[in-house]
Amino acid sequence: MRNSLIISLLLFLLFSSLQGQTSNWVDISPGPTNYCFDMHWLDDNQGFVVGMDSAKYYCYRSSDGGNSWANSQLPARMTRVFFIDAQNGFATGNGLFTKTNDGGLSWVNSVALPGLPFSPTAVEIQFTDLMTGYATYISGFDSYGFKTTDGGSTWANVAFPIPNGSIQLANLTAARKTFWFLDAMNGFAGQESGWLHYTNDGAVSWDSIQMATDFLPVVIDFVDSATGFATGQGKTYQTTDAGQTWNLRSSPSKFGDANEFVGTHTEFHANSEAITPSTWLSGMIKSTSGGLFFEVVDAPGSGSWVCDDLDFPSPLRGYALTIRSSVQFTQTAIWKTSNGAVGLEQPVSQAIHLEIFPNPARETLGLRVRRTGLHWAAVQDLQGKELLRSYTNGFQPTLALDVSALPVGMYLLRARTRDGQLIAKQFIKAK
């Protein structure tokens, strides 16, 4: 408990020290007056956004990482979008569904989903192939699930394990990836405290896996066919066997529903916390060690922006959809980072002068800086995976790292100083 409090304090101090620095996020919103509902990026450069402008609804598409956008008008109000490849995309909203097979240039006439009341809210849409797709909606205190097996021409009602009339419905509107299907038959869904639900028959029936009683799985995210994560209420479970078993691992509790996992060891968590009804504080943390260590990184926008969605096609290239509201207006923005939301390593200035010793190192690697202090130091392998990390109080100019357990080879030492400068040097682990 004491260690957790110390780490939380250090994260807070580090986040505070980063305020006012040059942002590592660039605003790439499709237009100055549009409102963006959802986004989906296929890779570092190709992405799609659904939104509205002047009471008309559009799909915006970019093939150069948001530097330029083209748009096509949607047949109705669509608030969720999913592309299975560069040509085939699907969108839903307001109880309607549409699709494209030409990369968003044109969209077919919308199809109504059956049995929905007036003006429902779309939660999620996902297709596992060109024919099979799933969608969820809420209206009032009721939830609705749908499935298609003919590419969206017709939809049938299916039961998703979402309790009606409960706080879980509020979580649905705030999160993305509330369910995840590995293929047409095998999928996972959350939204019930202490349980993760799964289906092996395409949502005809659901079974349950018991988890911690205070765990409410809100976001489910698979990075490949075997490795997936379920997050919520400050906890993260991980599977490496396609969901047969799940293991609880550490996760910072103050970061919430906007989460993104990139491969097996890189992840981003964003959250917003109300200070007053019109003032918000936003923040983001990142791990490159599979959740063993976290660092505070640059968040998209200023403190008034709330991060609604994250999409990182690769560890360095990421996109964020943010919202900010006031009594007068609600505004959205799309942001891009090209350096993993953290400043590029800067050359060590003469004033700081990072010294590491001995190099090569066998048991202990020492660090020393001048005229400042160290917040933390970390060791990464050459593939970018963080292997160990040590924190200080921010005023300590020296630090010793135990590297005795590392295999022989070349490594990258990264450190952040009290004044926020991120510095790096390579070292060799000797026999």
C-alpha positions as CSV (number, residue, x, y, z in Angstrom):
1,M,0.0,0.0,0.0
2,R,2.8,2.4,1.0
3,N,4.7,1.7,-2.3
4,S,1.5,2.3,-4.3
5,L,1.0,5.7,-2.6
6,I,4.6,6.6,-3.3
7,I,4.3,5.7,-7.0
8,S,1.1,7.6,-7.3
9,L,2.7,10.7,-5.8
10,L,5.7,10.4,-8.1
11,L,3.3,10.1,-11.1
12,F,1.4,13.2,-10.0
13,L,4.6,15.2,-9.5
14,L,5.8,14.1,-12.9
15,F,2.5,15.0,-14.6
16,S,2.6,18.4,-12.9
17,S,6.2,19.0,-14.2
18,L,5.1,18.3,-17.7
19,Q,2.4,20.9,-17.8
20,G,3.2,23.8,-20.1
21,Q,5.6,21.8,-22.3
22,T,5.3,21.7,-26.0
23,S,2.6,19.2,-26.9
24,N,3.5,16.1,-28.8
25,W,0.0,16.0,-30.3
26,V,-1.1,17.8,-33.4
27,D,-4.8,18.8,-34.1
28,I,-5.7,17.1,-37.4
29,S,-9.5,17.6,-37.2
30,P,-11.3,17.3,-40.5
31,G,-12.8,20.9,-40.3
32,P,-13.2,23.8,-37.9
33,T,-17.0,23.5,-37.5
34,N,-17.5,19.7,-37.6
35,Y,-18.4,17.4,-34.7
36,C,-16.7,14.0,-34.7
37,F,-18.5,11.0,-33.3
38,D,-16.1,8.1,-33.9
39,M,-12.9,7.1,-35.7
40,H,-11.2,4.0,-37.0
41,W,-7.6,3.8,-38.2
42,L,-6.5,0.8,-40.2
43,D,-2.8,1.7,-40.1
44,D,-0.5,4.6,-39.4
45,N,-1.9,6.7,-42.3
46,Q,-5.3,5.4,-43.4
47,G,-8.3,6.3,-41.2
48,F,-12.0,7.2,-41.2
49,V,-14.1,9.5,-39.1
50,V,-17.9,9.9,-38.9
51,G,-19.2,13.3,-37.9
52,M,-21.5,16.1,-38.8
53,D,-21.2,19.6,-40.1
54,S,-24.0,22.1,-40.6
55,A,-26.7,19.5,-39.8
56,K,-25.3,17.1,-42.5
57,Y,-23.6,13.8,-41.7
58,Y,-20.3,12.8,-43.3
59,C,-17.6,10.2,-43.4
60,Y,-14.2,11.8,-43.5
61,R,-11.3,9.7,-44.8
62,S,-7.5,10.3,-44.9
63,S,-4.7,8.3,-46.5
64,D,-1.9,10.5,-45.2
65,G,-2.3,10.4,-41.4
66,G,-4.8,13.2,-41.2
67,N,-2.8,15.8,-43.1
68,S,-5.6,16.0,-45.6
69,W,-9.2,14.8,-45.6
70,A,-11.9,14.0,-48.2
71,N,-15.5,13.5,-47.3
72,S,-18.7,11.8,-48.5
73,Q,-22.2,12.4,-47.2
74,L,-23.8,9.6,-45.2
75,P,-27.5,8.7,-45.7
76,A,-28.3,9.3,-42.1
77,R,-26.9,10.2,-38.7
78,M,-24.1,7.6,-38.1
79,T,-22.2,7.7,-34.8
80,R,-20.1,4.5,-34.9
81,V,-17.8,3.3,-37.7
82,F,-15.8,0.2,-38.4
83,F,-13.6,-0.7,-41.4
84,I,-12.5,-4.3,-42.0
85,D,-10.1,-3.2,-44.8
86,A,-9.4,-0.2,-47.0
87,Q,-12.5,-0.7,-49.1
88,N,-15.2,-2.2,-46.9
89,G,-16.6,-0.2,-44.0
90,F,-19.7,-0.2,-41.9
91,A,-21.5,2.5,-39.8
92,T,-24.5,2.7,-37.5
93,G,-26.4,5.3,-35.6
94,N,-29.9,6.3,-34.6
95,G,-31.1,2.8,-35.1
96,L,-29.9,2.6,-38.8
97,F,-27.0,0.9,-40.6
98,T,-25.1,1.6,-43.8
99,K,-22.0,0.3,-45.5
100,T,-19.5,1.1,-48.2
101,N,-17.4,-1.1,-50.5
102,D,-15.4,1.7,-52.2
103,G,-13.4,3.1,-49.3
104,G,-16.1,5.5,-48.2
105,L,-16.7,7.2,-51.5
106,S,-20.3,6.1,-51.4
107,W,-22.7,4.5,-48.9
108,V,-25.7,2.3,-49.5
109,N,-29.2,3.4,-48.3
110,S,-29.6,2.8,-44.6
111,V,-31.2,-0.3,-43.1
112,A,-33.3,-0.1,-39.9
113,L,-32.3,-2.4,-37.0
114,P,-35.3,-4.2,-35.6
115,G,-37.1,-3.5,-32.4
116,L,-35.4,-0.3,-31.3
117,P,-37.4,2.5,-29.7
118,F,-37.2,6.1,-30.9
119,S,-33.8,7.8,-31.0
120,P,-31.6,5.1,-29.5
121,T,-27.8,5.5,-28.8
122,A,-25.3,3.4,-30.8
123,V,-22.6,1.9,-28.5
124,E,-20.5,-0.4,-30.7
125,I,-20.2,-2.0,-34.1
126,Q,-17.7,-4.7,-35.2
127,F,-17.5,-7.0,-38.2
128,T,-15.4,-10.1,-38.2
129,D,-15.6,-10.6,-41.9
130,L,-17.6,-9.2,-44.8
131,M,-20.7,-11.0,-43.8
132,T,-20.8,-11.3,-40.0
133,G,-21.2,-8.3,-37.8
134,Y,-22.4,-7.3,-34.3
135,A,-23.9,-4.0,-33.0
136,T,-25.1,-2.8,-29.6
137,Y,-27.4,0.0,-28.6
138,I,-29.0,1.5,-25.5
139,S,-32.2,3.4,-25.0
140,G,-33.2,4.7,-21.6
141,F,-32.4,1.8,-19.1
142,D,-32.5,-0.9,-21.8
143,S,-29.8,-2.5,-23.9
144,Y,-30.1,-4.1,-27.3
145,G,-27.8,-6.5,-29.3
146,F,-27.9,-7.3,-33.0
147,K,-26.2,-9.7,-35.4
148,T,-26.0,-9.9,-39.2
149,T,-24.8,-12.8,-41.3
150,D,-25.4,-11.3,-44.8
151,G,-23.2,-8.2,-44.6
152,G,-25.9,-6.0,-43.0
153,S,-28.8,-6.5,-45.4
154,T,-30.8,-8.0,-42.5
155,W,-30.2,-7.9,-38.7
156,A,-31.5,-10.2,-36.0
157,N,-31.8,-9.5,-32.3
158,V,-29.3,-11.3,-30.1
159,A,-28.9,-11.1,-26.3
160,F,-25.7,-9.4,-25.1
161,P,-25.0,-10.0,-21.3
162,I,-25.5,-6.3,-20.3
163,P,-27.7,-5.8,-17.2
164,N,-30.6,-3.4,-17.9
165,G,-31.5,-0.5,-15.7
166,S,-28.1,-0.2,-14.1
167,I,-24.9,1.9,-13.9
168,Q,-23.4,-0.3,-16.5
169,L,-25.4,1.4,-19.2
170,A,-23.7,4.7,-18.3
171,N,-20.3,3.0,-18.8
172,L,-21.3,1.8,-22.2
173,T,-21.8,5.3,-23.5
174,A,-18.4,6.4,-22.2
175,A,-16.3,3.5,-23.5
176,R,-15.2,2.0,-26.8
177,K,-14.5,-1.8,-27.4
178,T,-17.2,-2.9,-25.0
179,F,-17.3,-6.2,-26.7
180,W,-14.8,-8.1,-29.0
181,F,-15.2,-11.0,-31.4
182,L,-12.2,-13.0,-32.4
183,D,-14.1,-14.5,-35.3
184,A,-17.7,-15.0,-36.3
185,M,-18.5,-17.3,-33.4
186,N,-16.1,-16.5,-30.5
187,G,-16.5,-13.3,-28.6
188,F,-16.3,-11.6,-25.2
189,A,-18.4,-8.9,-23.4
190,G,-18.3,-7.3,-20.0
191,Q,-20.4,-4.8,-18.1
192,E,-21.2,-6.9,-15.1
193,S,-19.2,-6.7,-11.9
194,G,-17.1,-9.7,-11.1
195,W,-17.8,-11.5,-14.5
196,L,-16.4,-11.6,-18.0
197,H,-18.8,-13.2,-20.5
198,Y,-17.9,-15.2,-23.6
199,T,-19.7,-17.0,-26.4
200,N,-18.6,-19.8,-28.7
201,D,-21.8,-19.9,-30.8
202,G,-22.0,-16.4,-32.2
203,A,-24.0,-14.8,-29.3
204,V,-26.7,-17.4,-29.3
205,S,-25.6,-18.2,-25.7
206,W,-23.1,-16.8,-23.2
207,D,-21.0,-18.4,-20.4
208,S,-19.1,-16.5,-17.7
209,I,-15.7,-16.4,-16.2
210,Q,-15.5,-15.2,-12.6
211,M,-13.1,-12.4,-11.7
212,A,-12.6,-10.1,-8.8
213,T,-15.9,-9.0,-7.3
214,D,-14.9,-5.3,-7.5
215,F,-13.9,-5.6,-11.2
216,L,-16.3,-4.2,-13.8
217,P,-14.9,-5.1,-17.3
218,V,-15.6,-2.0,-19.4
219,V,-13.1,-2.3,-22.3
220,I,-12.1,-5.5,-24.1
221,D,-9.1,-5.3,-26.5
222,F,-7.3,-8.1,-28.3
223,V,-4.0,-7.3,-30.0
224,D,-3.8,-10.6,-31.8
225,S,-5.7,-13.9,-31.9
226,A,-4.3,-15.0,-28.6
227,T,-3.5,-11.9,-26.5
228,G,-6.2,-9.7,-25.1
229,F,-7.0,-7.4,-22.2
230,A,-10.1,-6.5,-20.1
231,T,-9.9,-3.3,-18.2
232,G,-12.2,-1.4,-15.9
233,Q,-12.2,0.3,-12.5
234,G,-8.5,0.5,-12.3
235,K,-7.9,-3.2,-12.9
236,T,-6.6,-5.1,-16.0
237,Y,-6.9,-8.8,-16.8
238,Q,-4.7,-10.3,-19.5
239,T,-5.1,-13.5,-21.6
240,T,-2.5,-15.1,-23.8
241,D,-4.5,-18.2,-24.8
242,A,-7.5,-16.6,-26.7
243,G,-9.5,-16.1,-23.5
244,Q,-9.4,-19.5,-22.0
245,T,-7.6,-18.1,-18.9
246,W,-7.3,-14.5,-17.6
247,N,-4.7,-13.2,-15.1
248,L,-5.0,-10.1,-13.0
249,R,-2.1,-7.7,-13.4
250,S,-1.3,-4.2,-12.1
251,S,-2.9,-1.1,-13.5
252,P,-3.2,2.5,-12.3
253,S,-6.6,3.1,-10.9
254,K,-6.9,6.8,-11.7
255,F,-7.0,6.2,-15.5
256,G,-10.2,5.0,-17.0
257,D,-12.1,4.0,-20.0
258,A,-10.0,5.3,-23.0
259,N,-7.4,2.6,-23.2
260,E,-5.3,1.3,-26.1
261,F,-3.0,-1.7,-26.2
262,V,-0.4,-2.0,-28.9
263,G,1.2,-5.4,-29.1
264,T,2.0,-7.3,-26.0
265,H,4.0,-4.7,-24.0
266,T,2.9,-1.2,-25.0
267,E,-0.3,0.5,-23.7
268,F,-1.8,3.9,-23.2
269,H,-4.4,4.9,-20.7
270,A,-6.3,8.2,-20.7
271,N,-8.9,9.6,-18.3
272,S,-10.6,12.8,-17.4
273,E,-11.6,14.1,-14.0
274,A,-14.1,16.9,-13.3
275,I,-12.8,19.7,-11.3
276,T,-15.9,22.0,-11.7
277,P,-18.8,21.6,-14.1
278,S,-17.0,23.6,-16.7
279,T,-13.3,22.7,-15.9
280,W,-11.6,19.4,-16.6
281,L,-8.2,17.9,-16.0
282,S,-7.0,15.4,-18.6
283,G,-4.0,13.1,-18.4
284,M,-2.4,10.1,-20.0
285,I,0.1,7.4,-19.0
286,K,2.0,4.9,-21.0
287,S,3.7,1.6,-20.3
288,T,6.3,-0.2,-22.6
289,S,6.8,-3.0,-20.1
290,G,3.5,-4.9,-20.3
291,G,2.1,-2.9,-17.3
292,L,5.0,-3.4,-14.9
293,F,6.0,0.3,-15.1
294,F,4.1,3.5,-16.2
295,E,5.1,7.0,-17.0
296,V,3.0,10.1,-17.5
297,V,3.1,11.3,-21.1
298,D,1.7,14.2,-23.0
299,A,-2.1,14.2,-23.3
300,P,-3.9,15.5,-26.4
301,G,-5.1,19.0,-26.1
302,S,-5.1,21.3,-23.1
303,G,-6.5,20.4,-19.7
304,S,-10.1,21.3,-20.9
305,W,-10.2,18.4,-23.4
306,V,-11.6,15.0,-22.4
307,C,-10.1,12.0,-24.2
308,D,-13.1,10.0,-25.6
309,D,-11.2,7.5,-27.8
310,L,-7.7,6.3,-28.5
311,D,-6.4,4.4,-31.5
312,F,-2.7,3.5,-31.9
313,P,-2.0,1.6,-35.1
314,S,1.7,1.3,-33.9
315,P,3.6,2.1,-30.8
316,L,4.6,5.6,-32.1
317,R,1.7,6.7,-34.3
318,G,-1.5,7.3,-32.4
319,Y,-4.8,9.2,-32.7
320,A,-7.2,10.6,-30.1
321,L,-10.7,11.9,-30.2
322,T,-11.4,14.5,-27.6
323,I,-14.4,16.4,-26.4
324,R,-14.8,19.6,-24.4
325,S,-18.1,21.0,-23.3
326,S,-19.4,24.3,-21.8
327,V,-22.8,25.9,-21.3
328,Q,-22.5,27.4,-24.7
329,F,-21.1,24.6,-26.9
330,T,-19.7,21.1,-27.2
331,Q,-16.6,20.7,-29.4
332,T,-14.6,17.7,-30.6
333,A,-11.1,17.4,-32.1
334,I,-8.9,14.6,-33.7
335,W,-5.3,14.6,-32.6
336,K,-2.2,12.8,-33.8
337,T,1.1,11.9,-32.2
338,S,4.1,10.5,-34.1
339,N,6.4,9.8,-31.2
340,G,4.2,7.7,-28.9
341,A,2.9,10.8,-27.0
342,V,6.2,11.4,-25.3
343,G,8.9,13.8,-26.4
344,L,11.7,12.5,-28.5
345,E,14.9,11.8,-26.6
346,Q,17.0,14.9,-26.6
347,P,20.8,15.1,-26.8
348,V,22.2,15.4,-23.3
349,S,23.1,19.1,-22.9
350,Q,26.4,20.2,-21.3
351,A,24.5,21.6,-18.4
352,I,22.9,18.2,-17.5
353,H,25.6,15.8,-18.5
354,L,24.3,12.3,-17.9
355,E,27.0,10.0,-16.8
356,I,26.6,6.2,-16.6
357,F,29.1,3.9,-15.1
358,P,30.5,1.3,-15.5
359,N,29.9,0.7,-19.1
360,P,29.9,-2.3,-19.8
361,A,28.1,-3.2,-16.5
362,R,27.8,-6.6,-14.8
363,E,25.9,-6.1,-11.6
364,T,25.0,-2.4,-11.1
365,L,24.6,0.5,-13.5
366,G,25.1,3.9,-11.9
367,L,23.7,7.2,-13.2
368,R,24.6,10.8,-12.3
369,V,23.3,14.1,-13.6
370,R,24.4,17.7,-13.0
371,R,22.4,20.7,-11.9
372,T,19.1,18.8,-11.7
373,G,17.5,15.7,-10.2
374,L,16.2,12.4,-11.6
375,H,12.5,11.5,-11.6
376,W,13.1,8.0,-12.9
377,A,15.4,5.8,-15.0
378,A,14.4,2.8,-17.1
379,V,16.1,0.1,-19.2
380,Q,14.7,-1.0,-22.5
381,D,15.8,-3.7,-24.9
382,L,16.5,-2.7,-28.5
383,Q,12.9,-3.7,-29.5
384,G,11.5,-1.0,-27.1
385,K,10.3,-3.3,-24.3
386,E,10.9,-1.9,-20.9
387,L,12.6,-4.3,-18.6
388,L,13.1,-2.4,-15.3
389,R,12.5,1.0,-13.8
390,S,13.4,2.9,-10.7
391,Y,11.8,6.1,-9.3
392,T,13.3,8.8,-7.1
393,N,11.9,11.9,-5.4
394,G,12.9,14.1,-8.3
395,F,15.8,15.8,-6.4
396,Q,18.2,12.9,-6.3
397,P,21.1,13.4,-8.8
398,T,22.3,9.8,-8.7
399,L,20.7,6.4,-9.0
400,A,21.8,2.8,-9.1
401,L,20.1,0.1,-11.2
402,D,20.5,-3.6,-10.6
403,V,21.1,-5.1,-14.0
404,S,22.5,-8.4,-12.9
405,A,19.5,-10.4,-14.2
406,L,19.7,-9.0,-17.7
407,P,21.1,-11.2,-20.5
408,V,24.4,-10.1,-22.1
409,G,23.8,-7.6,-24.8
410,M,23.1,-3.9,-25.8
411,Y,20.4,-1.9,-24.0
412,L,18.9,1.6,-23.9
413,L,18.9,3.6,-20.7
414,R,16.2,6.2,-20.5
415,A,15.8,8.8,-17.8
416,R,13.6,11.8,-17.1
417,T,15.0,14.8,-15.1
418,R,13.1,17.0,-12.6
419,D,12.7,19.7,-15.3
420,G,11.1,17.2,-17.7
421,Q,13.9,16.5,-20.1
422,L,13.9,13.0,-21.4
423,I,17.5,11.7,-22.1
424,A,18.9,8.4,-23.2
425,K,22.1,6.5,-23.6
426,Q,23.1,3.0,-24.7
427,F,25.0,0.6,-22.5
428,I,26.3,-2.9,-22.6
429,K,25.5,-5.7,-20.2
430,A,28.6,-7.8,-19.7
431,K,29.0,-11.3,-18.4
